[in-house]
């Protein structure tokens, strides 16, 4: 998505007449749907003065294309400045420029990471060359047009306020400087010459328009790339905060020992790449010959990964890589170099089928490893037993004399990279008030479907290209087919369906025939598809505009609310509050499993009308 688009002539006119800030802001508000802060506007105005100085050269064609604030497909990351045209061989070329107003930075010993002062504090950030290269690599990965039309992407970074020192151009960053050169304050002529190498003629073919409106490649699904990753192939490029988390975790793992234990807490919402970073860490730490395991409380992701790996690796090898969180209650202290704990919000206090083993899973994980990294989203706690939150982790880390570090993932890669959809969803489910009362800015396919049968038909159709669409539902129907396979679990009018088959286990989501089955929170959390169809059951309804939850409407076979009745007798207000959070979090989680779209059907008419009205407002706002 392009915010500001012009040719070189118009761009120079807007800058020289002090119009560029207003032009970018006007386009930003029109396309994105909201305004932005004064600091970003001033940044545009300042940096574009420098870019005007660069491109105002007679050898750079007047009809070269200019794009400012180009949003990368399926993310919310924006490329600052792009110049398009053709090179001397007639190949279409796009020069991607990452602009920085930095004036100083400090070396680190982390790959592709520097320290600089931004937003009132000193912090770690990706090296500008790494950032420019990673954005180009992401665009190349997602755009079918770039590959089909052989469009040449040439990334670079321009730090127009930065005097030469031995930091940005240090040999430590040589590989990224080779992939995306960095130009400093006194390098304007060098940057100009860099651009002129690749943009010899104008953009007669509307290069960026074709990229923007061309076919988007299906984004990689972590489970599908596991085999390749464990064989040492790089499948994902870490972007921005993902890179910082990844390099920080690697360094802590390598530096930790029995006397210097470390715990890293990484918070991130749905689709921010927690599992991608976690699996990449597992692979790299194993390559370092560190005794490492990937740990989850929820068995669904592990079951899917293991099912897909069995054709390439021995069962014993796979079992040594993946573990449940209840496996450490009797582990020897510091017996692991590193434990990578994904979905840490799902950790329980006790282990074992009867919840009678050990003292506390968080304590046992910290105790068992010299370094433990916990990836969590506290808004995805979906049972009364879930205890995973940052304060609980800090408490046990302190008891084990481990130093605590905290980072956050914000880069959005699910829901078409739309923070707007996530904010809208939180607002609609009344989890928290947000500014997003409609979906006008979210490039995401959300629809309310008239019947569960129609919902199933849509999901079956969406599933045909890639086997990446599934139906899920709130756990409001008993699993009667588990013992009587001829029976149907979910019956709504003439619609009948079963929960995912017991024979498929937690790996049901990758079985081609399972598109006609329905999954629940326990078999879908931690996994993703392209499109998800969600049946909202009677445990969440809307009455007079207020979202109301009722844990007693959950099926008796749903263990996520086991103990609720007793808790209701002992602490009624707390019990209701906990159950309300669990039910809303459950639907938030289910409604964010789809990378491209979410379709819902509500069993309650008033609730159906509530979401229909929200969808209508979205359609009206988009006009």
C-alpha positions as CSV (number, residue, x, y, z in Angstrom):
1,X,0.0,0.0,0.0
2,X,1.5,3.3,-1.1
3,X,0.7,6.5,0.9
4,X,2.4,9.2,-1.2
5,X,2.9,8.5,-4.9
6,X,4.3,10.9,-7.5
7,X,7.0,11.2,-10.1
8,X,10.3,13.0,-9.4
9,X,9.1,16.3,-10.9
10,X,6.0,16.5,-8.7
11,X,8.0,15.3,-5.6
12,X,10.5,18.1,-6.1
13,X,7.7,20.7,-6.5
14,X,6.0,19.6,-3.3
15,X,9.3,19.7,-1.3
16,X,10.6,23.1,-2.7
17,X,7.2,24.7,-2.0
18,X,7.0,23.3,1.6
19,X,4.0,21.2,0.7
20,X,5.4,17.7,1.2
21,X,4.4,17.3,4.8
22,X,0.8,18.2,4.0
23,X,0.7,16.0,0.9
24,X,1.9,13.0,2.8
25,X,-0.4,13.6,5.7
26,X,-3.4,14.0,3.5
27,X,-2.7,10.8,1.7
28,X,-1.9,9.0,4.9
29,X,-5.3,10.0,6.5
30,X,-7.2,9.1,3.3
31,X,-5.6,5.7,2.9
32,X,-4.8,4.6,6.5
33,X,-8.0,6.1,8.0
34,X,-6.5,8.1,10.8
35,X,-4.0,10.9,11.4
36,X,-0.5,10.7,12.9
37,X,1.5,12.6,15.4
38,X,3.3,15.9,14.9
39,X,6.7,14.1,15.4
40,X,6.1,11.9,12.4
41,X,5.0,14.8,10.3
42,X,8.1,16.8,11.2
43,X,10.2,13.7,10.4
44,X,8.7,13.5,6.9
45,X,9.4,17.2,6.3
46,X,13.0,17.0,7.5
47,X,14.0,13.8,5.7
48,X,12.3,14.8,2.4
49,X,14.4,17.9,2.3
50,X,17.4,15.7,2.2
51,X,15.9,13.3,-0.3
52,X,15.1,16.3,-2.5
53,X,18.8,17.2,-2.5
54,X,19.6,13.6,-3.5
55,X,17.2,13.2,-6.4
56,X,17.5,16.7,-7.8
57,X,20.0,15.6,-10.3
58,X,19.6,15.8,-14.1
59,X,20.9,12.2,-14.5
60,X,18.0,10.9,-12.5
61,X,15.0,11.0,-14.9
62,X,12.1,13.4,-14.2
63,X,9.6,10.6,-14.7
64,X,11.2,8.3,-12.2
65,X,8.5,7.1,-9.7
66,X,8.6,8.2,-6.1
67,X,6.7,6.5,-3.3
68,X,6.8,7.5,0.4
69,X,5.7,5.4,3.3
70,X,5.1,2.2,1.3
71,X,3.5,-0.5,3.5
72,X,5.0,-4.0,3.0
73,X,2.4,-6.7,2.1
74,X,0.8,-8.6,5.0
75,X,2.7,-6.4,7.6
76,X,2.3,-2.9,8.9
77,X,6.0,-2.0,8.3
78,X,6.6,0.9,6.0
79,X,9.5,1.7,3.6
80,X,10.4,5.3,4.0
81,X,11.3,6.2,0.4
82,X,11.3,4.3,-2.9
83,X,12.5,5.4,-6.3
84,X,11.5,3.4,-9.4
85,X,12.6,3.2,-13.0
86,X,14.6,1.0,-15.3
87,X,18.4,0.3,-15.3
88,X,20.8,0.4,-18.3
89,X,19.7,-3.1,-19.3
90,X,16.0,-2.1,-19.3
91,X,15.2,-4.1,-16.1
92,X,12.7,-2.5,-13.8
93,X,14.3,-1.4,-10.6
94,X,13.1,-0.1,-7.2
95,X,15.7,1.6,-4.9
96,X,14.4,1.3,-1.3
97,X,15.8,3.9,1.1
98,X,15.6,3.5,4.9
99,X,15.8,7.0,6.3
100,X,17.3,7.7,9.8
101,X,17.6,11.0,11.6
102,X,20.2,9.4,14.0
103,X,23.3,11.4,15.0
104,X,25.0,8.7,17.0
105,X,25.0,5.0,17.8
106,X,26.9,2.5,19.8
107,X,28.3,-0.9,18.8
108,X,26.9,-4.1,20.2
109,X,28.1,-7.7,20.0
110,X,24.7,-8.8,18.6
111,X,24.4,-9.6,14.9
112,X,22.8,-6.6,13.0
113,X,22.0,-4.7,16.2
114,X,23.1,-1.2,17.4
115,X,22.2,1.0,20.3
116,X,20.9,4.5,19.7
117,X,18.8,7.2,21.3
118,X,15.2,7.3,20.1
119,X,11.9,8.4,21.7
120,X,13.6,9.8,24.8
121,X,15.6,6.7,25.7
122,X,18.6,4.7,24.6
123,X,17.8,1.3,23.3
124,X,18.7,-1.5,20.9
125,X,17.6,-1.2,17.3
126,X,18.3,-3.1,14.1
127,X,21.3,-1.7,12.2
128,X,19.8,0.5,9.4
129,X,21.4,-1.7,6.7
130,X,19.9,-4.8,8.2
131,X,16.5,-3.1,8.4
132,X,16.6,-1.9,4.8
133,X,17.7,-5.4,3.6
134,X,15.1,-7.2,5.7
135,X,12.3,-4.9,4.2
136,X,13.5,-5.7,0.7
137,X,13.7,-9.4,1.5
138,X,10.1,-9.3,2.9
139,X,8.8,-7.5,-0.2
140,X,10.6,-10.1,-2.4
141,X,9.1,-12.9,-0.4
142,X,5.5,-11.7,-0.5
143,X,5.2,-10.2,-4.0
144,X,4.6,-12.5,-6.9
145,X,5.0,-9.5,-9.3
146,X,8.6,-8.9,-8.1
147,X,9.6,-12.5,-9.1
148,X,7.5,-12.9,-12.2
149,X,8.6,-9.5,-13.7
150,X,12.2,-9.8,-12.5
151,X,12.0,-6.5,-10.7
152,X,15.3,-5.6,-9.1
153,X,15.1,-4.4,-5.5
154,X,18.1,-2.3,-4.3
155,X,17.9,-1.5,-0.6
156,X,20.1,1.1,1.2
157,X,20.1,3.3,4.3
158,X,20.6,7.1,4.5
159,X,21.5,8.6,7.9
160,X,21.6,12.2,6.8
161,X,22.5,13.6,10.3
162,X,25.2,11.1,11.1
163,X,28.9,12.0,11.0
164,X,31.3,9.2,10.0
165,X,32.6,7.1,13.0
166,X,33.5,3.5,13.5
167,X,30.0,2.3,14.4
168,X,27.5,2.3,11.5
169,X,30.2,1.3,9.0
170,X,32.0,-1.1,11.3
171,X,33.3,-4.3,9.8
172,X,31.1,-6.2,12.3
173,X,28.1,-5.2,10.1
174,X,30.0,-5.8,6.8
175,X,27.5,-8.4,5.5
176,X,24.5,-6.2,5.9
177,X,26.5,-3.2,4.5
178,X,27.2,-5.3,1.4
179,X,23.5,-6.2,1.1
180,X,22.3,-2.6,1.7
181,X,24.9,0.2,1.8
182,X,24.6,2.8,4.5
183,X,25.2,6.4,3.5
184,X,26.0,9.0,6.2
185,X,25.9,12.8,6.5
186,X,28.7,13.5,4.0
187,X,27.8,10.8,1.6
188,X,25.1,12.5,-0.4
189,X,27.1,12.3,-3.6
190,X,27.7,8.6,-3.0
191,X,24.0,7.9,-2.5
192,X,23.2,9.9,-5.6
193,X,25.6,7.8,-7.6
194,X,24.2,4.6,-6.0
195,X,20.7,5.5,-7.2
196,X,21.9,6.5,-10.7
197,X,23.5,3.0,-11.1
198,X,20.0,1.5,-11.0
199,X,17.6,4.2,-12.2
200,X,18.8,5.3,-15.6
201,X,15.3,5.7,-17.2
202,X,11.9,6.7,-16.0
203,X,9.1,4.5,-14.6
204,X,7.1,3.9,-17.8
205,X,5.6,0.7,-16.5
206,X,4.1,1.8,-13.2
207,X,6.4,-0.6,-11.3
208,X,5.2,0.1,-7.8
209,X,1.6,0.2,-8.8
210,X,1.9,-3.3,-10.3
211,X,3.6,-4.6,-7.2
212,X,1.0,-3.0,-5.0
213,X,-1.9,-4.4,-7.0
214,X,-0.2,-7.7,-8.0
215,X,-0.7,-11.1,-6.6
216,X,0.5,-11.6,-3.0
217,X,2.2,-14.8,-2.4
218,X,0.8,-17.0,0.4
219,X,2.8,-16.2,3.6
220,X,4.8,-19.0,5.0
221,X,3.3,-21.1,7.7
222,X,5.7,-22.1,10.4
223,X,4.6,-25.7,10.5
224,X,5.2,-26.1,6.8
225,X,8.8,-24.9,7.0
226,X,9.9,-26.8,10.1
227,X,11.7,-29.6,8.2
228,X,13.6,-27.1,6.1
229,X,14.5,-25.0,9.2
230,X,15.8,-28.0,11.2
231,X,18.0,-28.9,8.2
232,X,19.7,-25.5,8.5
233,X,17.8,-23.4,5.9
234,X,16.7,-19.9,6.7
235,X,13.0,-19.6,6.0
236,X,12.1,-16.4,7.8
237,X,13.8,-13.0,7.9
238,X,13.6,-11.4,11.3
239,X,12.1,-7.9,11.1
240,X,12.7,-5.0,13.6
241,X,11.7,-6.1,17.1
242,X,11.8,-9.8,16.1
243,X,15.5,-9.3,15.3
244,X,16.2,-7.7,18.7
245,X,14.4,-10.5,20.6
246,X,16.2,-13.2,18.6
247,X,19.7,-11.8,19.0
248,X,19.1,-10.9,22.7
249,X,17.9,-14.5,23.4
250,X,20.9,-16.0,21.6
251,X,23.4,-13.9,23.5
252,X,21.7,-14.6,26.9
253,X,21.7,-18.4,26.1
254,X,25.4,-18.3,25.2
255,X,26.4,-16.3,28.2
256,X,24.3,-18.1,30.8
257,X,25.7,-20.7,33.2
258,X,24.9,-22.2,36.6
259,X,26.1,-19.1,38.4
260,X,24.7,-16.7,35.9
261,X,21.1,-17.8,35.2
262,X,18.9,-15.6,32.9
263,X,15.2,-15.4,32.1
264,X,13.9,-13.5,29.2
265,X,10.1,-12.6,29.1
266,X,8.8,-11.8,25.6
267,X,5.3,-10.4,25.3
268,X,3.5,-10.3,22.0
269,X,-0.1,-10.4,20.7
270,X,-1.5,-12.8,18.0
271,X,0.6,-12.9,14.9
272,X,3.6,-11.0,16.2
273,X,5.9,-13.9,15.4
274,X,6.4,-15.4,18.8
275,X,6.5,-19.0,17.5
276,X,8.6,-18.1,14.5
277,X,11.2,-16.5,16.8
278,X,11.0,-19.4,19.2
279,X,11.6,-22.1,16.6
280,X,14.4,-20.1,15.0
281,X,16.0,-19.9,18.4
282,X,15.6,-23.6,18.9
283,X,17.4,-24.3,15.6
284,X,20.2,-21.9,16.2
285,X,20.9,-23.0,19.8
286,X,21.0,-26.7,18.6
287,X,23.5,-25.7,16.0
288,X,25.5,-24.1,18.8
289,X,25.5,-27.6,20.5
290,X,23.5,-26.2,23.4
291,X,21.1,-28.7,25.1
292,X,17.8,-27.0,24.2
293,X,14.2,-27.9,24.0
294,X,11.0,-26.2,22.7
295,X,8.3,-26.3,25.4
296,X,4.6,-25.7,25.3
297,X,1.8,-26.5,27.6
298,X,-0.6,-26.8,24.7
299,X,0.1,-30.0,22.8
300,X,-1.6,-28.9,19.5
301,X,1.5,-27.1,18.0
302,X,3.8,-29.8,19.1
303,X,1.6,-32.5,17.6
304,X,1.5,-30.7,14.3
305,X,5.2,-30.0,14.2
306,X,6.0,-33.6,15.1
307,X,3.6,-35.0,12.5
308,X,5.2,-33.0,9.7
309,X,8.7,-33.9,10.8
310,X,8.3,-37.7,11.1
311,X,9.1,-38.2,7.4
312,X,12.5,-36.5,7.7
313,X,13.7,-37.2,11.2
314,X,13.8,-40.1,13.6
315,X,11.1,-40.1,16.3
316,X,13.8,-40.1,19.0
317,X,15.3,-37.0,17.5
318,X,12.0,-35.2,17.3
319,X,11.1,-36.1,20.9
320,X,14.4,-34.6,22.1
321,X,13.5,-31.3,20.6
322,X,9.9,-30.9,21.8
323,X,8.4,-31.2,25.3
324,X,5.3,-30.5,27.3
325,X,5.6,-28.1,30.2
326,X,4.6,-30.8,32.6
327,X,7.8,-32.8,31.9
328,X,10.2,-30.8,34.2
329,X,8.8,-31.4,37.7
330,X,11.5,-33.9,38.5
331,X,14.3,-32.5,36.2
332,X,17.7,-31.9,37.6
333,X,18.6,-28.2,38.2
334,X,20.4,-26.6,35.3
335,X,20.2,-29.9,33.2
336,X,19.4,-27.8,30.1
337,X,21.4,-25.0,28.6
338,X,18.2,-23.4,27.3
339,X,14.5,-23.9,27.3
340,X,12.3,-22.0,24.8
341,X,8.9,-21.8,26.3
342,X,6.2,-20.9,23.7
343,X,2.6,-20.1,24.6
344,X,3.8,-19.5,28.2
345,X,0.4,-17.9,29.1
346,X,-0.9,-21.5,29.1
347,X,1.4,-22.8,31.9
348,X,-0.2,-24.4,34.9
349,X,0.7,-24.7,38.5
350,X,0.8,-28.5,38.8
351,X,1.7,-31.1,36.3
352,X,0.3,-34.6,35.5
353,X,-3.1,-35.8,34.4
354,X,-4.5,-35.3,37.9
355,X,-2.6,-32.0,38.5
356,X,-0.8,-33.6,41.4
357,X,2.9,-33.5,40.3
358,X,5.5,-30.9,41.1
359,X,5.1,-27.5,42.7
360,X,4.8,-24.9,39.9
361,X,5.6,-25.3,36.2
362,X,7.2,-21.8,35.9
363,X,9.5,-22.6,38.9
364,X,10.5,-26.0,37.5
365,X,11.3,-24.5,34.0
366,X,13.5,-21.8,35.4
367,X,15.2,-24.2,37.8
368,X,15.8,-26.8,35.0
369,X,17.7,-24.4,32.6
370,X,20.6,-22.0,32.8
371,X,18.6,-19.8,30.4
372,X,14.8,-19.8,29.9
373,X,12.8,-17.6,27.5
374,X,9.1,-17.3,27.9
375,X,6.9,-16.1,25.0
376,X,3.5,-15.1,26.2
377,X,0.3,-13.2,25.5
378,X,-1.6,-12.7,28.7
379,X,-4.8,-12.1,26.7
380,X,-4.7,-15.7,25.5
381,X,-5.1,-17.3,28.9
382,X,-8.2,-19.4,28.3
383,X,-8.6,-21.7,31.3
384,X,-9.0,-21.3,35.0
385,X,-5.7,-23.1,35.4
386,X,-3.6,-20.8,33.2
387,X,-1.1,-19.0,35.4
388,X,1.4,-17.6,32.9
389,X,1.9,-13.9,33.4
390,X,5.0,-11.8,33.7
391,X,4.7,-11.1,37.4
392,X,4.5,-14.8,38.2
393,X,7.5,-15.5,36.0
394,X,9.5,-12.7,37.7
395,X,8.6,-14.0,41.1
396,X,10.0,-17.5,40.4
397,X,13.0,-16.1,38.6
398,X,13.9,-14.1,41.6
399,X,13.6,-17.1,43.9
400,X,15.9,-19.0,41.5
401,X,18.4,-16.1,41.5
402,X,18.0,-15.6,37.7
403,X,18.3,-12.2,36.2
404,X,15.1,-11.1,34.4
405,X,15.0,-9.3,31.0
406,X,11.9,-8.1,29.2
407,X,11.1,-7.4,25.6
408,X,8.0,-7.0,23.4
409,X,7.1,-8.1,19.9
410,X,4.8,-5.7,18.0
411,X,5.4,-6.4,14.3
412,X,2.1,-7.8,13.1
413,X,2.2,-10.7,10.5
414,X,-1.2,-12.3,11.1
415,X,-4.6,-10.8,10.1
416,X,-2.9,-9.3,7.0
417,X,-0.6,-7.4,9.3
418,X,-3.5,-5.3,10.6
419,X,-3.3,-3.9,14.1
420,X,-6.6,-2.3,13.2
421,X,-8.4,-5.6,13.2
422,X,-7.0,-6.6,16.5
423,X,-7.9,-3.3,18.1
424,X,-11.4,-3.5,16.5
425,X,-11.8,-7.0,17.9
426,X,-10.8,-6.0,21.4
427,X,-13.3,-3.2,21.2
428,X,-16.1,-5.4,19.8
429,X,-15.7,-8.1,22.3
430,X,-15.4,-5.4,25.0
431,X,-12.1,-6.6,26.3
432,X,-10.8,-3.1,26.2
433,X,-11.8,0.2,24.7
434,X,-9.8,1.1,21.6
435,X,-9.9,3.9,19.0
436,X,-10.8,1.4,16.3
437,X,-14.6,1.3,16.3
438,X,-14.6,0.1,12.6
439,X,-12.5,-1.9,10.2
440,X,-12.0,0.8,7.7
441,X,-8.2,0.8,8.0
442,X,-7.8,-3.0,8.3
443,X,-7.0,-4.8,5.1
444,X,-8.7,-8.0,6.5
445,X,-11.7,-10.0,5.3
446,X,-14.2,-10.1,8.2
447,X,-17.7,-11.2,7.5
448,X,-20.8,-12.2,9.4
449,X,-22.4,-15.3,7.7
450,X,-26.1,-16.0,7.8
451,X,-26.0,-19.7,8.8
452,X,-23.5,-22.3,10.0
453,X,-24.1,-24.3,6.8
454,X,-23.1,-21.4,4.6
455,X,-20.1,-20.8,6.9
456,X,-19.0,-24.4,6.3
457,X,-19.4,-24.0,2.5
458,X,-17.3,-20.9,2.5
459,X,-14.5,-22.6,4.5
460,X,-14.6,-25.7,2.3
461,X,-14.2,-23.4,-0.8
462,X,-11.4,-21.4,0.8
463,X,-9.6,-24.6,1.8
464,X,-9.2,-26.0,-1.7
465,X,-6.1,-24.0,-2.9
466,X,-3.8,-24.7,0.1
467,X,-5.6,-26.8,2.8
468,X,-5.4,-23.7,5.0
469,X,-9.0,-23.0,6.1
470,X,-10.8,-24.5,9.1
471,X,-13.9,-24.1,11.3
472,X,-13.7,-23.6,15.0
473,X,-16.2,-22.9,17.7
474,X,-16.6,-22.1,21.4
475,X,-16.7,-25.3,23.4
476,X,-20.5,-25.2,24.0
477,X,-21.3,-28.7,22.7
478,X,-20.4,-32.0,24.4
479,X,-18.0,-34.2,22.6
480,X,-20.4,-37.2,22.2
481,X,-18.8,-38.5,19.0
482,X,-15.6,-39.4,21.0
483,X,-17.3,-42.6,22.2
484,X,-20.1,-42.8,19.6
485,X,-18.6,-41.8,16.2
486,X,-22.0,-42.1,14.5
487,X,-23.3,-39.1,16.5
488,X,-22.9,-35.5,15.7
489,X,-21.6,-33.1,18.4
490,X,-22.7,-29.7,17.1
491,X,-26.3,-29.5,15.9
492,X,-27.8,-26.1,15.0
493,X,-31.0,-26.4,13.0
494,X,-30.2,-28.5,10.0
495,X,-26.4,-28.0,10.5
496,X,-24.6,-31.0,11.9
497,X,-20.9,-31.4,12.6
498,X,-18.4,-33.3,14.8
499,X,-15.5,-31.9,16.8
500,X,-12.2,-32.9,15.3
501,X,-11.7,-36.6,15.3
502,X,-9.9,-38.2,18.2
503,X,-8.0,-40.4,15.7
504,X,-6.4,-37.3,14.2
505,X,-5.4,-36.1,17.6
506,X,-4.0,-32.6,18.0
507,X,-2.7,-32.6,14.4
508,X,-6.3,-32.5,13.0
509,X,-5.7,-29.1,11.5
510,X,-3.3,-30.4,8.8
511,X,-5.4,-33.4,7.8
512,X,-7.0,-32.6,4.4
513,X,-10.4,-34.3,5.3
514,X,-10.7,-32.4,8.6
515,X,-12.1,-29.3,6.8
516,X,-15.6,-30.6,7.5
517,X,-14.8,-31.0,11.2
518,X,-14.8,-28.3,13.9
519,X,-11.9,-27.5,16.2
520,X,-12.0,-25.8,19.6
521,X,-9.6,-23.6,21.5
522,X,-7.6,-26.6,22.7
523,X,-6.8,-27.9,19.3
524,X,-6.2,-24.6,17.5
525,X,-4.4,-22.3,19.9
526,X,-0.8,-21.7,18.7
527,X,-1.7,-22.6,15.1
528,X,-2.8,-20.6,12.1
529,X,-4.6,-20.9,8.8
530,X,-5.4,-18.6,6.0
531,X,-9.1,-18.4,6.8
532,X,-11.0,-19.3,9.9
533,X,-14.7,-19.8,10.4
534,X,-15.9,-19.2,14.0
535,X,-19.1,-20.3,15.5
536,X,-19.9,-18.2,18.5
537,X,-21.9,-20.2,21.0
538,X,-24.3,-19.3,23.8
539,X,-21.4,-18.7,26.2
540,X,-21.0,-15.2,24.7
541,X,-24.1,-13.1,23.8
542,X,-24.9,-9.5,23.5
543,X,-27.7,-7.9,25.4
544,X,-28.6,-4.2,24.8
545,X,-25.2,-3.6,23.3
546,X,-23.3,-5.2,26.2
547,X,-21.2,-8.4,25.7
548,X,-22.3,-10.9,28.4
549,X,-20.6,-14.2,29.1
550,X,-21.9,-17.3,30.9
551,X,-19.5,-20.1,31.8
552,X,-22.4,-22.4,32.6
553,X,-23.2,-22.5,28.8
554,X,-19.8,-24.3,28.2
555,X,-20.0,-28.1,27.7
556,X,-19.4,-30.1,30.8
557,X,-16.6,-31.8,28.9
558,X,-14.7,-28.5,28.6
559,X,-11.9,-28.6,31.2
560,X,-11.1,-25.0,30.8
561,X,-13.8,-24.0,33.3
562,X,-13.5,-27.0,35.6
563,X,-13.7,-25.7,39.1
564,X,-15.8,-22.7,38.2
565,X,-18.8,-23.8,40.3
566,X,-16.8,-24.2,43.4
567,X,-15.0,-20.9,42.8
568,X,-18.4,-19.3,42.2
569,X,-19.5,-20.4,45.7
570,X,-16.3,-19.3,47.4
571,X,-15.6,-16.1,45.6
572,X,-18.5,-15.2,43.3
573,X,-17.3,-11.9,42.0
574,X,-13.8,-13.1,41.3
575,X,-15.2,-16.3,39.6
576,X,-17.4,-14.3,37.3
577,X,-14.6,-11.9,36.4
578,X,-12.2,-14.8,35.7
579,X,-14.8,-16.7,33.6
580,X,-15.6,-13.5,31.6
581,X,-11.9,-13.0,30.8
582,X,-11.5,-16.6,29.8
583,X,-14.5,-16.7,27.4
584,X,-13.6,-13.3,25.8
585,X,-10.0,-14.4,25.4
586,X,-11.1,-17.7,23.9
587,X,-13.1,-16.0,21.1
588,X,-10.3,-13.4,20.6
589,X,-7.9,-16.2,20.1
590,X,-10.2,-18.2,17.8
591,X,-11.0,-15.0,15.7
592,X,-7.3,-14.3,15.2
593,X,-6.3,-17.8,13.8
594,X,-6.8,-16.6,10.2
595,X,-4.0,-14.8,8.4
596,X,-6.3,-13.4,5.7
597,X,-9.8,-13.6,7.0
598,X,-12.3,-14.5,9.7
599,X,-16.0,-15.4,9.1
600,X,-18.4,-15.8,12.0
601,X,-21.8,-17.1,12.8
602,X,-23.5,-16.4,16.1
603,X,-26.0,-18.9,17.5
604,X,-27.8,-16.1,19.4
605,X,-29.8,-13.7,17.1
606,X,-29.1,-10.5,19.0
607,X,-25.4,-11.3,19.0
608,X,-25.5,-12.0,15.3
609,X,-27.2,-8.6,14.7
610,X,-24.6,-6.9,16.9
611,X,-21.7,-8.1,14.7
612,X,-23.7,-7.5,11.5
613,X,-24.2,-3.9,12.6
614,X,-20.5,-3.5,13.3
615,X,-19.8,-5.0,9.8
616,X,-22.2,-2.5,8.2
617,X,-20.5,0.4,9.9
618,X,-17.2,-0.9,8.5
619,X,-18.7,-1.0,5.0
620,X,-20.1,2.5,5.3
621,X,-16.8,3.9,6.7
622,X,-14.9,2.4,3.8
623,X,-17.0,4.2,1.2
